């Protein structure tokens, strides 16, 4: 019964969040290659069937338009062969893709629950490797004008996205969960987010990959950690947040969260690298920023962790009480020049030039 109540709270919270968002831009008018619609007006009612139908290893972008509706009966995967795929929602708030699998202690179902839902997807190891609503294995994937969520609630790892391909793009999307919302799982793989809302509480942006967040809202329930990076030592960039808004939201689906501070992150393993630049930080940000070394005994004694801040505003941007770790500091103006979109993404330009 408690689990059911938690799920109801999560769904209610998502509805509240969505209704409070600003109106979003009209989708790109480019004619789609495939249309998905629950009412049967497109070629498919199933998003996965539409993904499976696109050509393998395409050299040009294939667009699947997803019409308004709540698509909550599929755990989705974009296989590695489905390159250059774009999922375009009809309306950011009304095109909702969600699922509800989460990690649990149940060896019989591969330590994922609920067991009856896991059983539907157990034959695809890439799909079921994590609890994610959407797993992207392919390069050059784009999602635009969508809401993506995991509705399991505060029950453990409940991913919305597992990203393992290179050059993935999320534009004008809501990406919602509670714990482990976005996993950028593969080192060196580049991921770009622009004008997105990312919601979570526990380690909800994490992994070894490279993530550049531009003008996004990073919205946290109280008491948790925004990031849990595991950047390899020889990888210069981890997660970079540029011109983002770090905000706090109450009415958490878990008792005890409301009113507690938000940590910028906690080190997961390897040599975490996270940079906040030109961003607005709410007053609920923990003054220490990174208040705990968690399971990494060397986190507070090496400068190989790069936990940087530069030119941020808001009450949470005050660095005077940050943890005294050698790798946690403010960048100089010259150092900040190394954190442009172009440099972080290794010269890859995720958006077309204006007028094209």
C-alpha positions as CSV (number, residue, x, y, z in Angstrom):
1,X,0.0,0.0,0.0
2,X,2.9,2.4,0.8
3,X,4.4,1.7,-2.5
4,X,1.1,2.5,-4.3
5,X,0.8,5.7,-2.4
6,X,4.3,6.7,-3.3
7,X,3.6,6.1,-7.0
8,X,0.4,8.2,-6.8
9,X,2.5,11.0,-5.2
10,X,5.1,10.8,-7.9
11,X,2.4,11.0,-10.7
12,X,0.7,13.9,-9.0
13,X,4.1,15.7,-8.6
14,X,4.8,15.2,-12.3
15,X,1.5,16.6,-13.3
16,X,2.1,19.6,-11.0
17,X,5.5,20.2,-12.4
18,X,4.4,20.0,-16.0
19,X,1.4,22.4,-15.5
20,X,3.8,24.9,-14.0
21,X,6.3,24.9,-16.9
22,X,6.5,27.7,-19.4
23,X,4.9,27.2,-22.8
24,X,7.4,25.5,-25.2
25,X,8.4,26.1,-28.7
26,X,6.6,24.6,-31.6
27,X,8.3,21.5,-32.9
28,X,10.5,21.7,-36.0
29,X,8.0,21.7,-39.0
30,X,10.3,19.3,-41.0
31,X,8.1,16.5,-42.3
32,X,8.5,13.4,-40.2
33,X,9.5,10.0,-41.7
34,X,7.2,8.1,-39.3
35,X,4.3,9.1,-37.1
36,X,3.3,7.4,-33.8
37,X,-0.1,8.0,-32.4
38,X,-2.2,6.2,-29.7
39,X,-5.4,6.9,-31.6
40,X,-4.2,5.0,-34.7
41,X,-3.8,8.1,-36.9
42,X,-0.1,7.3,-37.5
43,X,1.7,4.3,-38.9
44,X,2.3,2.9,-35.4
45,X,0.8,3.0,-31.9
46,X,4.0,1.6,-30.4
47,X,7.2,3.8,-30.2
48,X,9.4,0.7,-30.1
49,X,7.8,-0.7,-33.2
50,X,8.5,2.6,-35.0
51,X,12.1,2.6,-33.8
52,X,12.6,-1.0,-35.0
53,X,11.2,0.1,-38.4
54,X,13.8,2.7,-39.2
55,X,16.7,1.8,-41.5
56,X,19.9,0.5,-39.8
57,X,23.0,2.6,-39.9
58,X,21.3,5.6,-41.6
59,X,23.6,8.4,-42.8
60,X,20.7,10.9,-42.6
61,X,18.5,11.8,-39.7
62,X,15.2,9.9,-39.5
63,X,12.5,11.7,-37.6
64,X,9.7,9.9,-35.7
65,X,6.9,12.3,-34.7
66,X,5.2,11.2,-31.5
67,X,1.7,12.7,-31.1
68,X,0.3,13.8,-27.8
69,X,-0.5,11.1,-25.3
70,X,0.9,9.1,-22.4
71,X,3.0,6.2,-23.6
72,X,3.5,4.1,-20.5
73,X,3.4,0.5,-21.6
74,X,6.9,0.1,-23.1
75,X,10.5,0.0,-21.8
76,X,12.3,1.5,-24.8
77,X,15.7,1.0,-26.4
78,X,17.4,2.5,-29.4
79,X,19.8,-0.2,-30.6
80,X,23.3,0.7,-31.7
81,X,22.3,0.1,-35.4
82,X,19.6,2.9,-35.3
83,X,22.0,5.8,-35.9
84,X,20.8,9.3,-36.6
85,X,17.4,8.8,-35.0
86,X,15.3,11.7,-33.8
87,X,12.2,11.4,-31.5
88,X,10.1,14.5,-31.8
89,X,7.2,15.1,-29.5
90,X,4.1,17.0,-30.6
91,X,4.0,19.0,-27.3
92,X,6.6,18.9,-24.5
93,X,4.0,18.7,-21.7
94,X,1.5,16.5,-23.5
95,X,3.8,13.9,-25.2
96,X,4.8,11.8,-22.2
97,X,6.9,8.7,-22.3
98,X,7.1,6.8,-19.0
99,X,7.8,3.5,-17.3
100,X,8.1,2.2,-13.8
101,X,10.9,-0.4,-13.4
102,X,13.3,0.1,-10.5
103,X,16.3,-1.8,-8.9
104,X,15.5,-4.0,-6.0
105,X,16.7,-7.0,-4.0
106,X,15.0,-9.8,-5.9
107,X,17.5,-12.3,-7.6
108,X,14.6,-14.1,-9.3
109,X,13.8,-11.1,-11.4
110,X,17.4,-10.0,-11.9
111,X,17.2,-7.6,-8.9
112,X,14.7,-5.4,-10.7
113,X,11.0,-4.8,-9.9
114,X,8.1,-5.1,-10.3
115,X,8.8,-8.7,-11.4
116,X,5.9,-8.9,-13.8
117,X,7.1,-5.9,-15.7
118,X,10.7,-7.1,-15.8
119,X,9.5,-10.4,-17.3
120,X,8.3,-8.6,-20.4
121,X,11.7,-7.4,-21.3
122,X,14.1,-10.0,-19.9
123,X,15.2,-11.4,-23.3
124,X,17.0,-8.1,-24.2
125,X,20.1,-7.8,-22.0
126,X,20.9,-4.2,-23.2
127,X,17.3,-3.1,-22.5
128,X,17.1,-4.6,-19.0
129,X,20.7,-3.8,-17.9
130,X,19.3,-0.8,-16.1
131,X,15.9,0.3,-15.0
132,X,15.8,3.1,-17.5
133,X,12.6,4.0,-19.3
134,X,14.7,4.8,-22.4
135,X,18.1,3.2,-23.2
136,X,20.1,4.8,-26.1
137,X,22.9,2.6,-27.5
138,X,23.1,4.4,-30.9
139,X,25.2,7.4,-31.9
140,X,23.7,10.7,-33.1
141,X,20.4,10.3,-31.3
142,X,18.1,13.3,-30.7
143,X,15.0,13.7,-28.5
144,X,13.0,16.9,-28.7
145,X,9.9,18.4,-27.2
146,X,9.1,15.4,-25.0
147,X,8.5,14.4,-21.4
148,X,10.5,11.4,-20.3
149,X,10.0,9.9,-16.8
150,X,10.3,7.0,-14.5
151,X,7.3,6.9,-12.2
152,X,8.6,4.2,-9.7
153,X,9.1,6.9,-7.0
154,X,11.5,6.8,-4.0
155,X,12.1,3.0,-4.1
156,X,15.8,2.8,-5.3
157,X,17.5,3.2,-8.6
158,X,14.8,4.2,-11.1
159,X,16.4,5.6,-14.2
160,X,14.7,7.6,-16.9
161,X,17.7,7.6,-19.3
162,X,20.6,5.2,-19.9
163,X,22.9,6.8,-22.5
164,X,25.7,4.8,-24.1
165,X,26.0,6.2,-27.6
166,X,28.0,9.2,-28.7
167,X,26.6,12.6,-29.6
168,X,23.2,12.3,-28.0
169,X,21.1,15.5,-27.9
170,X,18.1,16.4,-25.7
171,X,16.3,19.6,-26.6
172,X,13.4,21.2,-24.8
173,X,12.7,18.0,-22.8
174,X,11.4,17.2,-19.3
175,X,13.5,14.4,-17.8
176,X,12.0,13.3,-14.5
177,X,12.6,10.8,-11.8
178,X,13.7,10.6,-8.1
179,X,16.9,8.5,-8.0
180,X,19.5,8.2,-10.8
181,X,17.5,10.0,-13.4
182,X,20.2,10.2,-16.1
183,X,23.1,7.7,-16.5
184,X,25.8,8.7,-19.0
185,X,27.4,5.3,-18.8
186,X,30.3,5.2,-21.2
187,X,33.5,7.2,-20.8
188,X,34.3,9.6,-23.6
189,X,30.7,9.6,-25.0
190,X,29.3,13.1,-25.4
191,X,25.8,14.2,-24.4
192,X,24.2,17.6,-24.9
193,X,21.1,19.0,-23.1
194,X,19.6,22.4,-24.0
195,X,16.5,24.1,-22.4
196,X,15.7,20.9,-20.5
197,X,14.2,20.3,-17.1
198,X,16.0,17.6,-15.1
199,X,14.3,16.5,-11.9
200,X,15.6,14.2,-9.1
201,X,16.9,13.8,-5.6
202,X,19.6,11.1,-5.3
203,X,22.7,11.1,-7.6
204,X,20.4,11.9,-10.4
205,X,23.0,13.0,-13.0
206,X,25.7,10.4,-12.9
207,X,28.2,8.2,-14.7
208,X,31.6,8.3,-16.6
209,X,30.4,10.1,-19.8
210,X,30.6,13.8,-20.8
211,X,27.5,15.9,-20.3
212,X,27.1,19.5,-21.3
213,X,23.9,21.2,-19.9
214,X,23.1,24.5,-21.5
215,X,20.4,26.8,-20.1
216,X,18.7,23.9,-18.3
217,X,16.7,23.8,-15.0
218,X,18.2,21.3,-12.6
219,X,15.4,20.8,-10.1
220,X,16.0,19.0,-6.8
221,X,14.0,17.5,-4.0
222,X,15.7,18.2,-0.7
223,X,18.3,16.1,1.1
224,X,20.1,14.6,-1.9
225,X,22.9,15.0,-4.4
226,X,22.6,16.5,-7.9
227,X,25.6,14.6,-9.4
228,X,27.5,11.4,-8.8
229,X,30.3,11.5,-11.4
230,X,32.8,8.7,-12.0
231,X,35.0,10.4,-14.6
232,X,38.1,8.5,-15.6
233,X,41.4,10.1,-14.6
234,X,42.5,10.7,-18.2
235,X,39.3,12.3,-19.3
236,X,39.5,16.1,-19.0
237,X,35.7,16.8,-18.9
238,X,32.9,15.2,-17.0
239,X,29.6,17.2,-16.5
240,X,29.5,20.9,-17.3
241,X,26.5,23.1,-16.4
242,X,26.4,26.4,-18.3
243,X,23.8,29.2,-17.6
244,X,21.6,26.7,-15.8
245,X,19.2,27.3,-12.9
246,X,19.6,25.1,-9.8
247,X,16.2,25.1,-8.1
248,X,14.5,23.4,-5.2
249,X,11.0,21.8,-5.2
250,X,8.9,20.8,-2.2
251,X,6.2,18.2,-1.7
252,X,8.7,15.3,-2.3
253,X,7.2,11.9,-2.7
254,X,9.5,10.7,0.2
255,X,9.0,11.8,3.8
256,X,11.8,13.8,5.3
257,X,13.1,15.4,2.1
258,X,11.4,18.7,2.3
259,X,13.4,21.6,3.8
260,X,16.8,19.7,3.6
261,X,19.8,21.1,1.7
262,X,20.9,20.0,-1.7
263,X,24.5,18.9,-2.4
264,X,26.1,19.7,-5.7
265,X,27.2,16.1,-5.7
266,X,29.1,13.3,-4.2
267,X,32.0,11.4,-5.8
268,X,31.1,8.0,-7.0
269,X,34.4,6.5,-8.0
270,X,37.5,7.3,-10.3
271,X,38.3,11.0,-10.5
272,X,35.0,13.0,-10.7
273,X,34.9,16.2,-12.7
274,X,31.9,18.6,-12.5
275,X,31.9,22.3,-13.4
276,X,29.1,24.9,-12.8
277,X,29.5,28.1,-14.9
278,X,27.4,31.2,-15.2
279,X,24.6,29.4,-13.3
280,X,22.1,30.5,-10.7
281,X,22.1,28.5,-7.5
282,X,19.2,28.5,-5.1
283,X,19.6,29.2,-1.4
284,X,19.0,25.5,-0.6
285,X,22.4,24.5,-2.0
286,X,24.5,23.0,0.8
287,X,27.1,25.6,1.7
288,X,29.8,22.8,1.6
289,X,28.8,22.0,-2.0
290,X,30.3,18.5,-1.7
291,X,29.7,17.7,1.9
292,X,30.9,14.0,1.9
293,X,33.6,11.9,0.4
294,X,31.1,9.0,0.5
295,X,33.0,5.9,-0.4
296,X,36.1,7.6,-1.8
297,X,38.7,8.0,0.9
298,X,41.0,10.0,-1.5
299,X,38.4,12.5,-2.6
300,X,39.4,15.2,-0.1
301,X,43.1,14.8,-0.5
302,X,43.9,14.9,-4.3
303,X,43.7,17.7,-6.9
304,X,42.8,15.0,-9.5
305,X,39.2,15.6,-8.7
306,X,38.0,18.7,-10.7
307,X,35.0,20.2,-8.9
308,X,34.9,23.7,-10.2
309,X,32.7,26.8,-10.1
310,X,32.9,30.1,-12.0
311,X,30.8,33.2,-12.2
312,X,27.7,31.8,-10.6
313,X,25.0,33.8,-8.9
314,X,22.3,33.3,-6.2
315,X,22.6,32.6,-2.5
316,X,23.9,29.0,-3.1
317,X,26.8,30.3,-5.2
318,X,28.7,31.6,-2.1
319,X,31.9,29.4,-2.0
320,X,33.2,30.7,1.4
321,X,32.0,27.6,3.2
322,X,32.8,25.0,0.5
323,X,34.5,21.8,1.6
324,X,38.3,22.3,1.8
325,X,39.3,19.7,-0.9
326,X,42.2,20.5,-3.1
327,X,40.2,19.7,-6.2
328,X,37.2,21.9,-5.2
329,X,37.7,25.5,-6.2
330,X,36.8,28.4,-8.3
331,X,38.2,28.7,-11.8
332,X,40.2,31.7,-13.0
333,X,38.9,33.6,-16.0
334,X,41.5,32.1,-18.2
335,X,40.7,28.5,-17.0
336,X,37.0,29.1,-17.7
337,X,37.8,29.5,-21.4
338,X,38.5,25.8,-21.5
339,X,34.8,25.1,-20.6
340,X,33.1,26.3,-23.8
341,X,30.6,24.1,-25.5
342,X,33.0,23.6,-28.4
343,X,35.8,22.5,-26.2
344,X,33.8,20.3,-23.9
345,X,32.2,18.5,-26.8
346,X,35.5,18.1,-28.7
347,X,34.5,20.2,-31.6
348,X,31.2,18.5,-32.2
349,X,28.4,21.0,-32.9
350,X,25.1,19.5,-31.7
351,X,22.8,22.2,-33.2
352,X,22.6,23.3,-36.8
353,X,23.6,26.9,-37.5
354,X,20.7,29.4,-37.5
355,X,18.9,29.6,-40.8
356,X,19.6,26.0,-41.7
